[in-house]
Amino acid sequence: MNTKKDIKPILNWATANGEAKIVDRILIKLLPQFMKEGHKFTAEDIVEFDIYKVSNTLYILVKDVAEKFVGSSYNEQEL
C-alpha cells in the first residue's frame, strides 16, 4: 500500500529557510515525477493549498531536493 503524505510542510520549511522561488525550483526539478503520478498544478496553486498529498516515494524526493536546495536537513518532528 502506498500511503499519501503531505508535502506542504516541507515546502513551507523550504520557503522559510531558502531563497526566493525555492518552491518553483523544487517543483521544476521534480516535474517529471509529479506528472508521472498525474499531478497537475502550478507553483502558485501549491502556495494556495493548505494540504497537498503525494505518494510516499514522491514525498521522499521532495524532501531530498528541498534539503539539497536549502542546505540543511528538514526535521519532521519540529512541526
C-alpha positions as CSV (number, residue, x, y, z in Angstrom):
1,M,0.0,0.0,0.0
2,N,1.4,3.4,-1.0
3,T,0.2,5.9,1.6
4,K,-0.1,9.6,0.8
5,K,1.9,12.2,2.7
6,D,1.5,16.0,2.8
7,I,4.4,17.9,1.2
8,K,3.1,21.3,2.2
9,P,5.1,21.4,5.5
10,I,8.3,20.7,3.6
11,L,7.6,23.4,1.0
12,N,6.7,25.9,3.8
13,W,10.0,25.0,5.6
14,A,11.9,25.5,2.3
15,T,10.3,28.8,1.8
16,A,11.2,30.0,5.3
17,N,14.8,28.7,5.1
18,G,15.7,29.0,1.4
19,E,15.9,31.7,-1.3
20,A,13.1,33.3,-3.2
21,K,11.4,31.0,-5.7
22,I,12.7,27.8,-4.0
23,V,9.3,26.1,-4.4
24,D,9.4,26.8,-8.1
25,R,12.9,25.2,-8.2
26,I,11.8,22.1,-6.3
27,L,8.7,21.6,-8.5
28,I,10.6,22.1,-11.7
29,K,13.3,19.7,-10.6
30,L,10.7,17.0,-9.9
31,L,8.2,17.9,-12.7
32,P,8.6,14.5,-14.5
33,Q,7.9,12.6,-11.3
34,F,4.8,14.8,-10.5
35,M,3.5,14.3,-14.0
36,K,4.1,10.6,-13.9
37,E,1.8,10.4,-10.8
38,G,-0.8,12.5,-12.5
39,H,-0.3,15.8,-10.6
40,K,-1.1,19.0,-12.5
41,F,-0.6,22.3,-10.8
42,T,1.5,25.5,-10.8
43,A,3.7,26.8,-8.0
44,E,1.0,29.4,-7.3
45,D,-1.5,26.5,-6.8
46,I,0.8,24.8,-4.3
47,V,1.0,28.0,-2.3
48,E,-2.8,28.3,-2.1
49,F,-3.3,24.6,-1.0
50,D,-3.4,24.0,2.8
51,I,-2.5,20.4,2.2
52,Y,-1.0,18.6,-0.8
53,K,-0.7,14.8,-0.5
54,V,1.5,12.8,-2.7
55,S,2.9,9.2,-2.7
56,N,5.5,8.3,-0.1
57,T,8.0,7.9,-2.9
58,L,7.4,11.5,-4.2
59,Y,7.3,12.8,-0.6
60,I,10.9,11.5,-0.1
61,L,12.0,13.0,-3.4
62,V,10.5,16.4,-2.5
63,K,12.2,16.2,1.0
64,D,15.6,15.3,-0.5
65,V,15.5,18.0,-3.1
66,A,14.3,20.7,-0.6
67,E,17.1,19.7,1.8
68,K,19.7,19.9,-1.1
69,F,18.5,23.4,-2.2
70,V,18.2,24.8,1.4
71,G,21.5,23.3,2.5
72,S,20.2,21.8,5.8
73,S,18.0,18.9,7.0
74,Y,14.3,19.1,7.3
75,N,13.1,17.8,10.7
76,E,9.6,16.5,10.6
77,Q,9.5,16.5,14.4
78,E,9.6,20.3,14.5
79,L,6.0,20.6,13.2
